[in-house]
Amino acid sequence: MKKHTKRALKIVDIAREPLEKIPYVTATSKGTGISYELLPVYWGEILGLPEELDALIIASDLQGIADYKQEQVEEAPKLLGEELAEVLSLLFQIHLSDLDPAKVMVCLCGDLYTDLTKRGASGNPLPVWSAFRNYFGFVTGVAGNHDLLTNEEQAELGSTTGIHYFSDGGKMMYANLAVAGLGGIIGRVDKPNRMEEDDYLARLRHILRQVPDILLLHESPKISSQGLPGNPHIWKELQNSAELLVCCGHVHWDTPLVETNNGLQILNADGRAFIFTAPH
């Protein structure tokens, strides 16, 4: 049981209009070229932030290249997540200058890599993790099905102060919050970052029994009653949870936030970023 002395995390507002839109390019779905897109950054308010935190940043599915110039193909492309970390740092300086970046927790829900030659390509998201850690106090999150880390890169993430990467799923404490994570998706195990359904759901149930305050998933639940795509089995496991904030991605919801009567909130961050601060 949760201690009643600690207030549950609860999103109470998300601005209708983005605070910023970050331009990027990505591979087209048919592989015929590149598409020019905008990543929206929203500001919102959340109850239950502990004193140790000034803000919470949540983002997922940052599959793009920023500062794209065709004549610079020889240089290493700048991943969208790297650009997002820099832009968020500037937004804090401009709009939230009274907040301490060292007291910001960043939650990444996976799929942070892009290759412009192939839509849905997989690769190394480590530069994005490093960029967020350069600007903010603590970075945690999970792998998407397109994030590939070698054993050495996983070890680097695991040994970096201020980073917690949920490689196998689990729970940890940070800033008096119980933070849990389970990466990957349900699918064919011969592909990267995929688990058989029974294995994934067993891990999810185990995590939920530990009663986290916030749960980071890559794969979103399917909520048929609201026409929101995802995995129906994940929704079945989640819907009886109370006073839990679930952050996820992988598929896009037109409505980013869903709330149930028992205090379960699900934030779909696919192709979006959010800054949450305490209500003024």
C-alpha positions as CSV (number, residue, x, y, z in Angstrom):
1,M,0.0,0.0,0.0
2,K,1.1,3.6,-0.6
3,K,1.8,5.8,2.3
4,H,-1.0,8.4,2.5
5,T,1.6,11.0,3.7
6,K,2.9,11.1,0.1
7,R,0.8,12.6,-2.6
8,A,0.4,10.7,-5.8
9,L,1.7,12.1,-9.1
10,K,-1.3,13.6,-10.9
11,I,-1.2,15.6,-14.1
12,V,-3.8,18.4,-13.7
13,D,-3.2,20.5,-16.9
14,I,-1.5,20.3,-20.3
15,A,-1.4,23.5,-22.4
16,R,-3.4,23.2,-25.6
17,E,-0.7,25.0,-27.7
18,P,3.0,23.9,-27.7
19,L,5.5,26.0,-25.9
20,E,7.9,25.3,-28.8
21,K,8.0,23.3,-32.1
22,I,11.3,21.8,-33.1
23,P,11.9,21.2,-36.8
24,Y,13.4,17.9,-37.9
25,V,13.5,15.5,-40.8
26,T,12.7,11.8,-40.9
27,A,12.6,9.1,-43.5
28,T,9.3,8.7,-45.4
29,S,7.2,5.6,-44.8
30,K,7.7,4.4,-48.4
31,G,11.4,5.0,-48.3
32,T,11.2,7.5,-51.1
33,G,13.0,10.4,-49.4
34,I,12.7,12.6,-46.3
35,S,9.8,14.3,-44.6
36,Y,10.0,17.6,-42.8
37,E,8.2,17.5,-39.4
38,L,7.8,19.4,-36.2
39,L,8.2,18.1,-32.6
40,P,5.8,19.8,-30.2
41,V,6.9,20.6,-26.7
42,Y,4.1,21.1,-24.2
43,W,4.1,22.6,-20.8
44,G,1.8,21.2,-18.1
45,E,1.2,21.1,-14.3
46,I,1.5,18.1,-12.1
47,L,0.6,17.5,-8.4
48,G,2.8,15.3,-6.2
49,L,6.3,16.4,-7.2
50,P,8.6,15.8,-4.3
51,E,10.6,18.7,-2.9
52,E,13.7,17.2,-4.5
53,L,12.3,17.9,-8.0
54,D,11.5,21.2,-9.7
55,A,10.2,19.6,-12.9
56,L,9.6,16.4,-14.8
57,I,10.4,16.0,-18.6
58,I,8.7,13.2,-20.5
59,A,9.4,12.3,-24.1
60,S,9.2,9.3,-26.5
61,D,9.7,8.3,-30.1
62,L,12.1,11.1,-31.1
63,Q,12.9,9.5,-34.5
64,G,14.3,12.4,-36.4
65,I,17.4,14.3,-37.4
66,A,17.8,18.0,-36.4
67,D,19.7,20.7,-38.1
68,Y,19.6,18.7,-41.4
69,K,21.7,20.0,-44.3
70,Q,22.1,17.9,-47.3
71,E,25.7,19.1,-47.9
72,Q,26.7,17.8,-44.4
73,V,26.1,14.2,-45.1
74,E,29.7,13.3,-44.2
75,E,29.2,14.5,-40.6
76,A,27.5,12.5,-37.9
77,P,23.8,13.5,-37.9
78,K,22.4,15.2,-34.9
79,L,19.6,13.1,-33.4
80,L,16.3,14.9,-32.6
81,G,16.7,14.0,-29.0
82,E,20.0,15.8,-28.8
83,E,18.4,18.9,-30.2
84,L,15.5,18.5,-27.8
85,A,17.7,18.4,-24.8
86,E,19.4,21.7,-25.9
87,V,16.1,23.4,-26.7
88,L,14.6,22.4,-23.4
89,S,17.6,23.8,-21.5
90,L,17.0,27.1,-23.3
91,L,13.3,27.0,-22.6
92,F,14.1,26.6,-18.9
93,Q,16.3,29.6,-19.0
94,I,13.7,31.7,-20.8
95,H,10.4,30.6,-19.2
96,L,11.3,28.7,-16.0
97,S,14.4,30.6,-14.8
98,D,13.4,30.1,-11.2
99,L,13.8,26.3,-11.5
100,D,17.0,24.4,-11.1
101,P,17.9,22.1,-14.0
102,A,19.8,19.9,-11.6
103,K,16.4,19.2,-9.9
104,V,14.8,18.0,-13.1
105,M,14.1,14.3,-13.8
106,V,13.9,13.3,-17.5
107,C,11.9,10.2,-18.5
108,L,12.6,8.7,-21.9
109,C,10.2,6.1,-23.2
110,G,12.3,4.8,-26.1
111,D,12.9,4.9,-29.9
112,L,15.5,7.7,-29.9
113,Y,17.4,6.7,-33.0
114,T,16.9,7.5,-36.6
115,D,18.5,6.7,-40.0
116,L,17.3,8.8,-42.9
117,T,18.0,6.0,-45.4
118,K,15.4,3.7,-43.8
119,R,12.3,4.5,-41.9
120,G,12.1,2.4,-38.7
121,A,15.9,1.7,-38.7
122,S,17.4,0.6,-35.4
123,G,20.6,2.0,-33.8
124,N,22.4,3.6,-30.9
125,P,20.5,6.1,-28.8
126,L,23.4,6.8,-26.4
127,P,24.0,10.4,-27.7
128,V,20.4,11.4,-26.7
129,W,20.8,10.0,-23.2
130,S,24.2,11.8,-22.8
131,A,22.7,15.1,-24.1
132,F,19.9,15.1,-21.5
133,R,22.3,14.2,-18.8
134,N,24.5,17.2,-19.8
135,Y,21.7,19.6,-19.1
136,F,19.6,18.0,-16.4
137,G,20.0,16.3,-13.1
138,F,18.7,12.8,-13.6
139,V,17.8,10.8,-16.7
140,T,15.9,7.5,-16.6
141,G,14.0,5.5,-19.2
142,V,13.6,2.4,-21.3
143,A,14.5,1.1,-24.7
144,G,12.2,1.2,-27.6
145,N,12.1,-1.6,-30.2
146,H,14.4,0.5,-32.5
147,D,17.1,1.3,-29.8
148,L,20.2,-0.9,-30.0
149,L,22.9,-0.8,-27.4
150,T,25.9,-3.0,-27.3
151,N,27.0,-4.5,-24.1
152,E,29.7,-1.8,-23.8
153,E,27.1,1.0,-24.4
154,Q,24.8,-0.5,-21.8
155,A,27.6,-0.7,-19.4
156,E,28.4,3.0,-20.1
157,L,24.8,4.0,-19.4
158,G,24.8,1.8,-16.2
159,S,28.0,3.4,-14.9
160,T,27.1,7.1,-15.6
161,T,26.1,9.1,-12.6
162,G,22.7,10.6,-12.9
163,I,21.4,8.0,-15.3
164,H,19.2,4.9,-14.6
165,Y,18.5,2.7,-17.7
166,F,15.9,0.0,-17.2
167,S,17.6,-2.7,-19.2
168,D,15.4,-5.6,-18.0
169,G,12.5,-3.9,-16.2
170,G,12.2,-3.1,-12.6
171,K,11.8,-0.4,-10.0
172,M,14.1,2.1,-8.3
173,M,13.8,5.1,-6.0
174,Y,14.8,8.6,-7.0
175,A,13.9,11.9,-5.2
176,N,11.4,10.0,-3.0
177,L,9.6,8.6,-6.0
178,A,9.2,5.0,-6.9
179,V,10.1,4.9,-10.6
180,A,9.6,1.8,-12.6
181,G,10.3,0.9,-16.2
182,L,9.8,-1.9,-18.8
183,G,11.2,-1.4,-22.3
184,G,10.6,-3.1,-25.6
185,I,7.4,-4.5,-27.0
186,I,5.5,-7.7,-27.2
187,G,6.5,-9.5,-30.4
188,R,8.8,-12.0,-32.1
189,V,11.8,-12.7,-29.9
190,D,14.1,-13.1,-32.9
191,K,13.9,-9.3,-33.3
192,P,15.6,-6.8,-31.0
193,N,13.8,-5.6,-27.8
194,R,10.8,-7.9,-28.1
195,M,9.4,-10.3,-25.6
196,E,6.9,-13.1,-25.8
197,E,3.5,-12.0,-24.5
198,D,3.5,-14.1,-21.4
199,D,7.0,-13.0,-20.4
200,Y,6.2,-9.3,-20.9
201,L,3.0,-9.4,-19.0
202,A,4.5,-11.4,-16.2
203,R,7.2,-8.7,-15.8
204,L,4.6,-6.0,-16.0
205,R,2.5,-7.7,-13.3
206,H,5.6,-8.0,-11.1
207,I,6.3,-4.3,-11.4
208,L,2.7,-3.3,-10.7
209,R,2.7,-5.4,-7.5
210,Q,5.6,-3.1,-6.3
211,V,3.2,-0.1,-6.5
212,P,5.4,2.4,-8.3
213,D,4.5,6.1,-8.5
214,I,5.4,6.4,-12.2
215,L,5.8,3.6,-14.8
216,L,7.7,4.1,-18.0
217,L,6.8,1.8,-20.9
218,H,7.6,1.9,-24.6
219,E,4.5,0.1,-25.8
220,S,1.2,1.8,-25.2
221,P,-2.0,0.1,-24.1
222,K,-5.0,-0.1,-26.4
223,I,-8.0,1.6,-25.0
224,S,-10.8,0.5,-27.4
225,S,-13.5,2.6,-25.7
226,Q,-11.6,5.8,-26.6
227,G,-10.3,4.6,-30.0
228,L,-6.7,4.7,-28.8
229,P,-4.3,2.2,-30.5
230,G,-1.9,0.0,-28.7
231,N,-1.8,-3.4,-27.0
232,P,-5.0,-4.6,-25.4
233,H,-3.2,-7.1,-23.1
234,I,-1.2,-4.2,-21.5
235,W,-4.4,-2.3,-20.9
236,K,-5.9,-5.3,-19.2
237,E,-3.0,-5.4,-16.8
238,L,-3.0,-1.6,-16.1
239,Q,-6.6,-0.7,-15.8
240,N,-7.0,-1.9,-12.2
241,S,-4.0,0.1,-11.0
242,A,-4.8,3.2,-8.8
243,E,-2.9,6.4,-8.4
244,L,-0.3,5.6,-11.0
245,L,1.2,7.7,-13.8
246,V,2.1,5.6,-16.8
247,C,4.2,7.1,-19.6
248,C,4.5,5.4,-23.0
249,G,4.8,5.7,-26.7
250,H,5.3,3.5,-29.8
251,V,2.0,4.4,-31.3
252,H,0.5,7.8,-31.5
253,W,-2.6,9.0,-29.7
254,D,-4.4,12.1,-30.8
255,T,-5.3,12.7,-27.1
256,P,-2.1,12.4,-25.1
257,L,-3.6,11.9,-21.6
258,V,-6.2,9.4,-20.4
259,E,-7.5,9.1,-16.8
260,T,-9.6,6.5,-15.1
261,N,-11.8,6.8,-12.1
262,N,-9.3,5.2,-9.7
263,G,-6.5,7.7,-10.4
264,L,-4.7,5.9,-13.1
265,Q,-3.3,8.3,-15.7
266,I,-1.7,7.2,-19.0
267,L,0.4,9.8,-20.9
268,N,1.2,8.9,-24.5
269,A,4.4,10.8,-25.4
270,D,4.9,9.4,-28.9
271,G,6.5,12.2,-31.0
272,R,6.0,14.7,-28.3
273,A,7.8,16.2,-25.3
274,F,6.3,17.5,-22.0
275,I,7.6,19.7,-19.2
276,F,5.6,19.3,-16.0
277,T,6.0,21.7,-13.1
278,A,4.0,22.1,-9.8
279,P,1.0,24.4,-10.1
280,H,1.7,28.0,-9.3
